[in-house]
């Protein structure tokens, strides 16, 4: 299950953890959990599942029922509001450090009217082996264009080169059109 991202005590605890990390001397920042933390970044990417809090407060941030398609923005408000709230607290102490999150799965597309704190870095995820399909390619282009309008100060691409699946058949070697 995911943490209850909408709860103020969760936001504060995570922000305190990020601040504690950034308070360390630079050479000690990679000692713990290097997959999550670096010298200048602290990742808040959710776990790779959709087991979010079912409370009415949390569910109010979701866009209708859970969709069948993989990529989208169903959980964007819930996820990115959490990222923003943590970034706001961390930015007061460490304005030169970054709170990062993958734009992935059901939080890949920004929601309408979304604004980001200046210290939020976005890692946009896309699957390159599916770019041959016009619907996938157009979905990626529309979603990435939406992020460009939100204009985070740091926007990175996370391209899946080694995820060559088509209709549940593993294709090897992978090919990218």
C-alpha positions in Angstrom: 0.0 0.0 0.0 1.0 3.6 -0.6 1.5 6.1 2.2 -1.4 8.5 2.8 0.1 11.3 0.8 -2.7 13.7 1.6 -2.0 13.7 5.4 -0.2 16.7 6.7 1.8 14.5 9.2 3.1 12.3 6.3 4.1 15.4 4.3 5.9 16.9 7.3 7.6 13.6 8.1 8.9 13.1 4.6 10.0 16.8 4.3 11.9 16.4 7.6 13.6 13.3 6.2 14.6 15.2 3.0 15.9 18.1 5.1 17.8 15.8 7.3 19.4 14.2 4.2 20.3 17.6 2.8 21.8 18.7 6.1 24.4 15.9 5.9 27.8 16.8 4.5 27.9 16.3 0.7 30.1 13.2 0.9 27.7 11.4 3.2 24.5 11.9 1.2 25.0 8.7 -0.9 25.6 6.4 2.0 21.9 5.5 2.5 19.4 4.4 -0.2 21.4 5.7 -3.2 18.4 4.7 -5.5 16.3 7.4 -3.7 18.7 10.1 -2.7 21.6 11.9 -4.3 23.7 15.0 -3.5 21.0 17.4 -4.7 17.9 15.4 -5.3 15.4 13.5 -3.0 12.9 11.3 -4.8 9.3 11.0 -3.8 8.1 8.7 -6.6 5.3 6.5 -5.4 5.6 2.7 -5.3 4.7 0.9 -8.5 1.1 0.1 -7.6 -2.3 1.8 -7.4 -3.1 0.9 -3.8 -3.7 4.4 -2.6 -5.5 5.5 0.5 -9.3 4.9 0.3 -10.3 7.6 2.7 -12.9 10.2 1.4 -10.2 13.0 1.8 -7.8 11.0 -0.4 -10.4 9.9 -3.0 -11.5 13.5 -3.5 -8.2 14.1 -5.2 -8.6 11.3 -7.8 -10.2 11.9 -11.2 -13.1 9.5 -11.3 -12.9 5.7 -11.2 -9.6 4.0 -11.9 -9.1 3.8 -15.7 -8.2 0.7 -17.6 -5.4 2.2 -19.6 -2.0 2.3 -18.1 -0.7 5.9 -18.8 -2.7 8.8 -17.7 -3.4 11.4 -15.0 -5.9 9.6 -12.8 -3.6 9.9 -9.7 -1.9 13.2 -10.7 -3.6 15.5 -8.3 -3.0 13.2 -5.4 0.6 12.5 -6.3 1.8 15.9 -7.4 0.1 17.9 -4.7 2.0 15.7 -2.2 5.3 16.3 -4.1 4.5 20.1 -4.1 3.7 20.2 -0.4 7.0 18.4 0.5 8.9 20.6 -1.9 7.5 23.8 -0.3 8.7 22.7 3.2 12.1 21.6 2.0 12.5 24.7 -0.1 12.3 26.9 3.0 15.5 25.3 4.4 17.2 24.1 1.2 16.0 26.2 -1.8 18.9 25.0 -3.9 17.9 21.3 -3.6 15.4 19.3 -5.7 12.4 17.2 -4.8 12.0 14.8 -7.7 9.2 12.4 -8.9 8.6 10.2 -11.9 5.8 11.3 -14.2 4.8 7.7 -14.6 1.7 5.4 -14.9 -1.4 7.1 -13.5 0.4 10.3 -12.5 2.2 10.8 -15.8 0.0 13.6 -17.1 -0.3 16.9 -15.2 -3.7 17.9 -14.1 -5.4 21.1 -15.4 -4.2 24.2 -13.6 -1.3 22.4 -12.0 1.6 24.6 -10.7 4.8 23.3 -9.4 7.1 24.6 -6.7 10.4 25.9 -8.2 12.4 23.1 -6.6 10.4 20.2 -8.1 12.1 18.1 -10.8 10.0 15.9 -13.1 11.2 12.6 -14.6 8.9 11.9 -17.6 8.6 8.2 -18.4 7.8 6.7 -21.8 8.3 3.4 -23.5 10.2 3.8 -26.7 9.5 0.3 -28.1 5.8 1.2 -28.3 6.4 4.4 -30.4 5.5 2.5 -33.6 1.9 2.6 -32.5 0.3 6.0 -33.4 -2.0 6.0 -30.3 1.0 5.4 -28.0 3.1 8.0 -29.8 0.3 10.6 -29.8 -0.4 10.0 -26.1 3.3 10.5 -25.2 3.4 13.7 -27.3 0.3 15.1 -25.7 1.4 14.3 -22.2 4.9 15.7 -22.7 3.4 18.8 -24.3 1.3 19.2 -21.1 4.4 19.1 -19.0 6.1 21.7 -21.1 3.2 24.0 -20.4 3.5 23.4 -16.6 7.2 24.3 -17.2 9.1 22.6 -14.4 12.6 24.1 -14.0 14.0 20.5 -14.4 12.3 18.1 -16.8 14.1 14.8 -17.6 13.2 11.9 -19.9 13.3 8.4 -18.6 13.1 6.2 -21.7 12.4 2.5 -21.4 14.8 1.0 -23.9 14.8 -2.5 -22.5 11.1 -3.1 -22.1 10.4 -4.8 -25.4 6.9 -6.1 -24.9 4.1 -6.3 -27.5 0.8 -7.9 -26.6 2.5 -9.7 -23.7 5.0 -11.4 -25.9 8.6 -10.6 -25.0 10.4 -9.4 -28.1 14.1 -9.8 -28.1 16.1 -8.0 -29.3 14.0 -4.9 -28.6 13.5 -2.5 -31.5 12.7 1.2 -31.4 11.1 2.8 -34.4 
